[in-house]
């Protein structure tokens, strides 16, 4: 009877070891899976942030180009209006300025 009891205890110990080993394997599998999922989610978040950043940069560049073209057009218009001033008017203004300086 004692041999039978010892045998049953050994069987129970072996089953317990098997259960513990299976639990360790399952734990490792769950942890590995969680690490993989978290890395995937991290990469998705980073990719989305990069996409948003690129869109913002592109929008800012487009806005800057439009604004700079508007300024360029205005500058050209001012330049043209200055070029179109009558020489007689300019000479008259220069004469008045020189007269005031001299006086």
FIKOL-867595 format. One record per atom (N, C-alpha, C, CB): x, y, z; residue in three letters. Coordinates in steps of 0.001 Angstrom, whole numbers, plus 524288, in hexadecimal, padded with zeros to 5 digits. Glycine has a CB too. Layout:
<atoms>
XYZALA...
</atoms>
This chain:
<atoms>
803267FB6880000UNK800008000080000UNK8035D804E880000UNK7FC657FFF58049CUNK807A9804CF802B1UNK80B1180959802D1UNK80DA080A347FD82UNK80F3B808B78070DUNK80ECC805E37FAB2UNK810EF8067F7F563UNK80CEB808FE7F1C5UNK812AB801297F32AUNK80815807657F28CUNK803E0809907EF64UNK8031F80F657F09DUNK7FEC1806857F05BUNK8036B810E37F56CUNK802CD816557F708UNK80752819937F4ECUNK80281816C87FD0FUNK80C0B817777F54CUNK810AF81A457F354UNK8103681AFA7ED6CUNK815D7817417F4B6UNK80E64817047EACCUNK80DB6817397E521UNK809BD81B707E3AAUNK80BF3811D97E302UNK8057581BAC7E690UNK8017881F9D7E582UNK80391825207E68FUNK7FC9481E957E8DBUNK806BA8259E7EA9DUNK8090982ABA7EBE1UNK80CB382C6B7E77BUNK80C0A82A827F131UNK80FD7828AE7E58DUNK81367829E67E13FUNK8105E82B7C7DC5DUNK816EF825307E00DUNK80C23828B77DB58UNK808E382A0D7D6D5UNK806A282F8F7D776UNK8046F826037D627UNK804E5830C67DC29UNK802B2835EE7DD38UNK806E383A227DC91UNK8005A836227E2C7UNK80BA1838F97DE6EUNK80FEF83CB27DDDCUNK8113883D907D816UNK814D183ABD7E0D1UNK81142839637D50BUNK81259839D27CF6DUNK80E2183D077CCAEUNK812BE8345A7CCEDUNK8093C83C117CE1FUNK804F483F167CBDFUNK8057D844DA7CD60UNK7FF9D83CE77CDB5UNK806F3845D97D23DUNK8079D84B387D40CUNK80C0384DE17D0FCUNK808CA84B577D9FFUNK8106284B047D038UNK814B584D357CD2CUNK812ED84E637C79BUNK8196A849697CD1CUNK80FF484AD17C560UNK80E0084BA27C013UNK80A7B850697BFD3UNK80B0D846CD7BE2AUNK80709850E47C3A4UNK8037B855657C3D4UNK8068B85A7B7C472UNK7FF87854C97C85BUNK80A8185A6E7C7E0UNK80DBB85F167C8B8UNK810AA860797C3BBUNK8119E85E377CD45UNK812E985C8D7C121UNK815C785D917BC45UNK8122285FA87B7FBUNK818848588A7BA62UNK80D7F85D807B799UNK809AD85F657B3C9UNK8081A865057B4FEUNK804D185BD97B3BAUNK8077E8662C7B9FEUNK8061686B7A7BB96UNK80A8186F4A7BA36UNK804E386BAA7C188UNK80F6186DA67BB17UNK813D8870FB7B9BEUNK81401871E77B3DAUNK8190886E7B7BBA1UNK8132786DC07B0DBUNK8132186E4A7AB2BUNK80EC2871EC7A964UNK8128B868EE7A88FUNK80A37871417ABB6UNK805B4874917AA5BUNK806E087A3E7ABC4UNK800AB872AA7AD39UNK8092C87B1B7B062UNK80A99880687B214UNK80E62882DB7AE2EUNK80D108804F7B79DUNK8125E87FE67ACA6UNK8163A881E37A8E5UNK8139C8832A7A3B8UNK81AA887DE07A80CUNK8102387FCB7A207UNK80D59880AB79D1BUNK80A038859E79D62UNK809E687BEC79BC8UNK807508865A7A1BFUNK8040588AFC7A273UNK8075788FEC7A287UNK800D188A8F7A787UNK80BB088FC07A54AUNK80F2E8944A7A59FUNK8116F8958F7A043UNK813A2893477A993UNK8133B8918479D66UNK8155E892647982EUNK8113F894B979487UNK8177788D41795E9UNK80C8D892B6794EEUNK80847894B4791B6UNK8071D89A6779313UNK80356891537926FUNK8070189BA879811UNK805F88A103799CDUNK80A4F8A4AD797F3UNK805768A13D79FD3UNK80F318A2E279835UNK8138D8A61479658UNK812F98A71F79082UNK818D48A3627977CUNK8119A8A31A78D93UNK810D98A3C3787F2UNK80C768A78A786B4UNK80FBD89E8E78569UNK808198A6F678979UNK803A68AA7B7889CUNK804F88B01678A1BUNK7FEE78A8A078BBAUNK807C58B0B478E77UNK8091E8B60179029UNK80CFA8B88478C61UNK80B6A8B5EC795B7UNK810A68B57F78A4BUNK814548B79678675UNK811738B92178179UNK818A68B38E7853AUNK80DCE8B5EE77FD7UNK80AB28B71F77B34UNK8078C8BC2377C00UNK807058B28A779E6UNK8051C8BC9878086UNK802008C14A781BDUNK805868C616781F6UNK7FF098C09F78701UNK80A138C58E7845EUNK80DE18C9D6784A5UNK80F558CB9F77F22UNK812DA8C81D787B3UNK810898C7DE77BB7UNK811FF8C9347765CUNK80D8A8CBE87737BUNK813A78C45077365UNK808B88CA3A77474UNK804378CCC37720DUNK803B88D266773E6UNK7FF348C9BB7734AUNK804728D338778EFUNK804008D87E77B22UNK808468DC07778EEUNK804548D8527812AUNK80D048DA0E778B3UNK8115D8DD2077693UNK810678DE5C770D2UNK816998DA2B7773DUNK80E948DA8576DDBUNK80D828DB657684CUNK809468DF8B76796UNK80BD78D640765A2UNK805418DF5976AC1UNK801018E33976A6AUNK8030A8E8A776BE5UNK7FC5C8E1A776E09UNK806418E8F276FE8UNK8087B8EDFD77182UNK80BEE8F02E76D21UNK80BB48ED64776A6UNK80F038ECD876AADUNK812568EE9176656UNK80F0A8F06B761B8UNK816008EA1F7649BUNK80AC98EDA9760ADUNK807538EF2C75C62UNK804E68F48A75D73UNK802FF8EB0775B98UNK803178F54F76243UNK800C88FA5D763AEUNK804D78FEB67635AUNK7FE728FA2476939UNK809948FD957652AUNK80DCE9017B764E9UNK80EE0902F875F3FUNK812DE8FF5A76783UNK80F3D8FF0B75BD6UNK8104E9001275655UNK80BF29034A753D6UNK811028FAF175360UNK8071A9022175539UNK802AD9052D7532EUNK802FE90ADA75500UNK7FD6F902BB754EDUNK8045B90B9F759F5UNK804BD910ED75C0CUNK8092A913F075965UNK8059B910C776200UNK80D87911557588AUNK811F6913DE755EBUNK8106C9155775057UNK816D791039755E2UNK80DDD911BF74DA2UNK80C37912CB74841UNK808669175F74811UNK809B290DE5745D4UNK804A19176874BABUNK800CC91BA974BD2UNK80383920E074CF2UNK7FC9091A8D75001UNK8073E920D375080UNK80A14925A4751CAUNK80D3F9279474D1FUNK80DB3924BE75681UNK80FC0923FD74A58UNK812C692580745BBUNK80F35927C87418AUNK815CB920C77438CUNK80ABD9253D740BBUNK807159273D73CD0UNK8053092CB373E40UNK802689238973C3BUNK803EC92D7C74336UNK802269329974500UNK80670936AF74449UNK800759325774AC2UNK80B3E935447459DUNK80FA1938EB74511UNK8108393A4F73F52UNK814AA9368E74770UNK80FFA9367673BDDUNK810A79378873648UNK80C7993B4A73447UNK8107D9326D73327UNK8079993A6F735E1UNK8035793DE073430UNK8044C9436373636UNK7FDF993BCE73620UNK805B1943CD73B32UNK80698948F773D7DUNK80B4094BAB73AEEUNK8077B9487F74365UNK80F5A948B0739CBUNK813F294B1E73768UNK812BB94CDE731D8UNK8189C9474F7376CUNK80F7C949F872EFFUNK80DF794B9B729BCUNK80AB495098729FDUNK80AE39473A726F3UNK8073B950EE72DCBUNK80422955B172E77UNK807B095A6372F86UNK8002B95503732F8UNK80B8895996732EFUNK80F3095DD97341DUNK8126595F4D72F54UNK812D395C507389EUNK813EC95B6D72C5BUNK8170195C62727A4UNK813CD95F91723B4UNK818CE957247252CUNK80EDC95E2C72319UNK80B6D9611271F81UNK80AD2966B972156UNK805FB95E6671F1DUNK809FF9677972662UNK8097196CC572877UNK80E7B96FE7727B2UNK807FC96C9672E4FUNK812EC96D5F72891UNK817EE9700C727E2UNK818B9971927222DUNK81C7996C90729C3UNK8174E96E1E71EA4UNK817CD96F5971913UNK8143C973E771794UNK8168096A82715BBUNK80F8B973EE719C9UNK80BEA9783A718A5UNK80E1797D6871AA2UNK806839772971B1FUNK8105197D5371F62UNK812AF9821572185UNK8174D983C671E30UNK8146F9813872737UNK81A669800B71C97UNK81EF5981217195BUNK81D389838771428UNK8222C97C137186BUNK8193C9813D711DAUNK8173C9834C70CE8UNK8150B988CC70D92UNK8130497FAD70AB5UNK81244989B1711E6UNK8101098EEC712B5UNK81463992F27137DUNK80C5998EF171771UNK8189E9915E71605UNK81D0E994FB716B3UNK81F9E996047116DUNK82124992B871AA1UNK82034991F070E42UNK8229E992957091AUNK81F4A996087058AUNK8237998D3D7068AUNK81A379960A70663UNK816AD998FC70301UNK815F899EAF7049DUNK811779965F702EAUNK818B39A04D708ABUNK818559A5CB70A43UNK81AFE9A9177060AUNK81AED9A6BA70FCFUNK8186E9AD32704A1UNK81A699B0B67008FUNK81FA59B31070248UNK8165E9B5216FF5EUNK823769B33B6FE8AUNK828A49B5626FFCBUNK828459BB1470170UNK82C519B4DF6FB19UNK824BD9BDD06FF16UNK824159C35270079UNK822649C3EB7061EUNK8201E9C5EC6FCE0UNK81EF39C07E707E4UNK81D229C0A670D4FUNK821A59BF8671100UNK818A99BCB370E31UNK824CE9BB9E70FA7UNK829409BA29712F4UNK82D259BEA37132CUNK82BEC9B525710E4UNK82E4B9C0FD70EB2UNK8320B9C54A70E9FUNK830019C9E7711C9UNK833319C6FD708FAUNK82AED9CADB71167UNK8289C9CF2271470UNK8290B9CE1D71A47UNK822DF9CFE5712EFUNK8280C9C94071BD8UNK828879C7E272169UNK82E279C85A72346UNK826869C25072262UNK831C99C69D72007UNK837559C6FA72172UNK838DD9CCB47220FUNK83AD79C44471D43UNK837119CFF971E7DUNK8384C9D59271ED6UNK8362A9D7E8723E5UNK8360B9D88771A17UNK8315F9D67D7255CUNK82F0B9D88F72A2AUNK832139D6B672EF6UNK829479D6E572A98UNK833AF9D1CE72EEBUNK836AE9CFB773368UNK83BEC9D27A733DFUNK8378B9C9BD732D5UNK83E899D31672F7AUNK843959D5C372F98UNK842E39DB6473158UNK846389D59172A32UNK83EC39DDE172F88UNK83DAA9E35373108UNK83CE09E3BB736EBUNK838C79E56872E22UNK83A049E00A73939UNK8390F9E02D73EDCUNK83E0E9DF2B741EBUNK834E89DC2A7405EUNK8413A9DBAC73FE5UNK846359DA857428AUNK849C49DF457426FUNK848F89D5CF73FF5UNK84A0B9E1A873E05UNK84D7C9E62773D5AUNK84B8B9EAC974081UNK84DE99E7A073796UNK846759EB6A740FBUNK844449EFFB7439FUNK845099EFD274958UNK83EA69F07B74280UNK
</atoms>
